[in-house]
Structure formats: C-alpha cells, structure tokens
Amino acid sequence: MAARPRTLPAAIAPVLVGTAAAVQVSGEIRAGAFIAALVGSIFIQIGTNLVNDYSDARRGADTADRLGPVRVTSSGLVAPRRVLVATWVAFAVAVAAGIYLAAVAGVVILIVGAASILAGVLYTGGPRPYGYEGLGELFVFLFFGLVAVNGSYYVQLERLDWLPFGLSIAVGFLATAILVVNNVRDLDTDRRAGKLTLAVRLGRQRTRSLYALLIAAAFVAVPVALLAADGPAWALLMLLAAPLVHRPLGAVMTRTDGPSLNGALAGTGALLAAFSVLLATGLLIAA
C-alpha cells in the first residue's frame, strides 16, 4: 500500500521511451543497462512513496478525512520506524543499480541517481519540503521526464540527442498529470494541514485546467519532437492511447469525491503506461 503501485508507470515509462529511442538510433541495446535503469527508477519511486508516507504522517498532513487511499504510517498499519527502514532499503537497491550503471556509462549517472534520491526525500522531508511549497509538479516533470528519459538514453549510447529530449517533455507532462490528480483530490485536506501544493495555490478550477493542458500538451509534444529531430513516423503510434484520456479527464473536471478521483489517478497512470509503450513500440519498429 505504501509503495503506491498506481504511481509506478511514472517510473517505468521514461526508461522504456529513452531506451527505445537509443535502440532506434543504434539498432542495439545494452540489456544490462536497461534492466539496471528500470530497477533503479522503480526503486527510487518506491523509496520516494515510502518516505512521503512517513514524512506526511510526522507533519500531520495525512488526516483521517483525506480522500486518498489509506496511508500506512498515519493509520498505524505499519510502525514509522519500519516504514523508514523500508525506505532506505528501496533506495539502497536503487544505489546498487546506479553503481552498475556508473561502471557502464560513467560516474555522471551516479550523480544523477543521487540527485533523484535527494529530490525524492526532500519532496515531503527535510526542514523545507518543496512539495509543501507548490513545487512538486516541477520536480516530477524534471526527474520523471527530462532526467529519466534522457538518462536512460545516455546509459545506452553515452551521449544526448534532440529526439529523446523532445520525447522526454511529453513523458514528463503525463507524469506530472498523475501528481496533479493526486493534489486536486487532496486539495481541501492539504489546505487544512497547511500543505501549500500547487493545487492549493491555484484552486480547484485552475488545477483542473492545468491537468487538461498537460494531457493535451503531451500528445502535441511528440509530433513536434519528431518533426524537429527528424524522428520516425512510427512513433505516432502513441496517438492510439488517446481514447484512454476520456474517463480520467471527465472525473478530474467534474468530480470531487475520493473514489472517482482515485480512479482518475489510476486512469492517468494507465494512460502514461499505454502512451509510453506505444511510443516505444513505434521507435523499435523503426529501428
């Protein structure tokens, strides 16, 4: 429950896209680097979710009236110390993957991984958590979009290019949309707890508009990136994910109840997963 599996597409998607973009260019894959990048990304996400569960409980942000799924620390299902231990175990697995990637592609990857872990911890932890200041969406876009996609590309070819950069923007928009759903659902309880998320700062209606804008921009960003970087038309297979937009978008724009918005959160994760798998498939077909 604390690992929040509905959010894991945000960790898997950028690795798939970045790796597929590299294979499309080179026709080859470093299988070990792909597996290590995938493991590292997943366990950074799990560690971040665990530390957020722990930190939000300590700060009193997870109250009994929240609309989201049960948090294990605040509800007493798991002792805080055990959640903290699990957090560091998850990050240790990510570090191990990072050490392997550093051996393959250079120490810069280890630095990127350390920055990603630090960003995960400081989201709700530390003296001034940036998630409480409305900066969560920006960091998700940076780390689950730009950093993760381009980092996955880099460990394959040890260079950066414009096509994965453009595609990372699209992936980042959809990953950010997952957090936007989470924060619009928790808007009222976050406000009462003094957690000034972007949704609290913008208000419900403007946050809903932001969600719609992120979804639309993701679908626009891919063809723009393909044109700008002379990418393969097969990557437009991601357009087949468009029907998955309807249900979560409708819920976010019209509903305020927990079950509907929890469904929208899962639906946005499924959209990101389908979008990224189709995009990666198109790139691989063109390889």
N, C-alpha and C positions, 0 to 999 in steps of 0.2 A: 504493500500500500504506500509506504513512504517513498519507494523508488519511482512511483507515478509512471507506470508504463505507457500511459496515453501520450506522454511528452517525448518518448524515445524516438519517434520519427524525426524529431528535430536534430538528433544526434546521428542517425543513420543516413538520412537523406544527403547531407553535404558530402559525405565520404563517397557515396555512390556516384554522385554527379562529378566530383573532382577527379575520381579515378577513371570514370568513363571518358571524360574529356581528354585525359592523358593517353588512354588507350587509342582513342580516335586519332590522335596525332602520331603516336609511335607504333601502333599495331602490336604492342607488347604490354605485359603487366608484371609488376613486381608483386607476386601474390603475398609474400610475407609482409611487405609494407602495407598492402591493402588491409590485410587482417589486423595488423597492429594498429593502423589508423582507426579502423572500425571499433576495435576493442577499447582503445584509448578514448575515443569520442563518446561511446556509450557509457563508460565508467566515469568520465568527467560529468556527464549529465546525471547519472545516478548519484554520484557524490554531491553534486550541487543540490539535487532534490532533497537528499537526506539532511544536509547542513541547513537548508532552508526550513525544513520541518522542525529541526532543533532550535534554530535561531528565532523563528517566528513565535514558537512556544515560550521561549525565555523572555521575549519582548512583549508578550501578551497580545500579539496580533491575531492568533487563532482562537477565537472565542466559540462558545457553544452554538451561537446563532449564525455562523458562517454557512454559506450555501454550497460550498465545495465538498469534495469527499473528505472523510474523516482523516485528520492528521494524527499520526500515531503518538507523537510526543505530548501534545496538549491534551489528548483524550486519555492518556495514561496507559495506552495499549503496550507501549514499549518504554522502558526506563530511559531518561535522557542520556545517561552515560552510554548505554548500548547503541543508541542512535548515533552518538558521536563516534564511537568505535567503528561502527559500520561505515560511517562517512570516510574515515581515514583509510579503511581497508579498500573502499572503492577507489579513492584517489591513489592509493599505492599500486593498484592494478594498472591505473592509467599511467602512472610514472614508469612502471616496468615496460609498458608498451612504448612509451616515449623514449626510453633508453635504447630499445631496439631500433626505433626509427632514427635516432641520432646516429647510431652506428651505420645505418644505411645511407642516410641523406644529410648528415651533418648536424652540428650542435644547435643550429638555429631552430630546429624542430623542438628540441628540448626546452628552449627558451619560450617558444610559442605555447607549448603544453603547460609550462609553469605559469605563464600569464593567464591561460584559460582556467586553470585550477584556482588561481588567486581571484579571478573575476567571479567564479562560482561561489567562493567562500564569502567574499565581500558583498555579494548581492543582498543578503539579509544579515550578514555577520559583521563583526568589527565595530569600531566606535561610531562610524557614519555610513551605514549601509546605503549603497546607491539605489537599491530597489525601493527604499523609503523616500527617495527624493525625485521619483519620476524618471529615472534614467535606465530602468530595466530594459525597456524596448530597444534603446540604442545599443546596449551591450549585447543583447540577443542577436540583433542584426549584424553586429561586428563579428562576434565569435561563432555563431551558428550559421552565418552566411559567408562573409568575406574570408575570415580566418580559416574556417573548417574546409570550405571548398578549395580555396587556393592552396591551403596546406596539404590537402590530400593529393592535389595535382603535383605539388612540389616534391613530395616523397617518391613520386613515380619518375619524374623527369629532371628533378633538381634545377628547375627554372620556373619562372612565372610567365603567363601569356594573357592576352586580352580576352580570349574566349572564356576561359574559366572565371575570369574576373567578372565579366558580364553575367554569366550564369549564376555566380555567387550572389549577385544582387537579387535575382528572382527567388532563390532559395532562402535568402535572408529575409525577404519580405514575408514569405509564408511562415517561417519560423517565428518571426515577430508577431504575426497574427495569432499564433497559439497563445502567446503571453497576453495579448490584448483581450482575448476571450476570457482568460483567467481573471484578469484585472477588472473587466467590466462586470463579471459575475460577483466579484468580491468588493465592488465599489463602496457599498454602504458600510459594511463591516470594517473595511480598511480605513474609511474616513473616521469612524468612531474610535478606531485604535490609533489614530494619528499616523497611519501609513500613507504617505502622500504619493501614491503611484500616479502614473500619467493619467489613468482613468479618473482618479480623484481630482486631479488638477484640471482636466479638460471638461469633466462632466459626462453624463451618460450619452447624450445625443452626439456630441462631437467624437467621443470614443467609438461609437458605432460607425460613424462616417470614416474614421481612421481605419477601422477593420475592413470596410468595403474597399477603401482606397488601396490598402496593402494587397488584398486579393487581386484586384484589377491590375495593379502595377506589376505583380509577379507574372501574369500572363502576357503583359506587354513587353516586359524586360527581355524575355527570351528571344522573340523575333528581332528586337532591336540589337541584341548582342550578336545574333547570328549574322545580321547584315553588316554590322560594324567590323566583325572579326572574320568575315567570310566563312562562317561555320556551316555545317551540313544541314540541309533542309529536313533530314530525317529527325532532327531534334525537335521539330514541331509536333512530334507525337504527343508531347505533353499537353497539347490542346484537348486531347481525349479525356483529360481529367476534369474538364470544365463542368460536366453535369454534377460533380460532387460538391460544387460550390453552393447549390441552391439551398439545401437543408440547413447547414450551419449558418449561412448568411441570413436566412429567414429568421432563425432563432435569435441570433445576435441583434438583429434590427428591431425585433418586435417583442421579445420575451425578457422577463426579469427573474423568473423562478429558477431555482437551482438545478432541477432535473433537465430542463430544456438547455440551459447554458452548459451544463456538464456534457450533454450530448453534442453541443456545438463545439466544445473543446475537443472531444474525441473525433468529431467530423472534420475539424480543421487539421488534426494530426493525420487522419486518413487521406485528406486532400494533399497534404505535403508529401506523404508517402507515395501516393499514386503519381502525382506530378513528377516527383524525382525519379521513380522507377521508369516511367515512360520517357522522360528526358534522357536518362542514362541508356535506356534501350535504343533510342534513336541514335545516340552518339556511337554506340557499339556496332549497330548495323552499318553505319557509315565508315567504320574503321577499315 
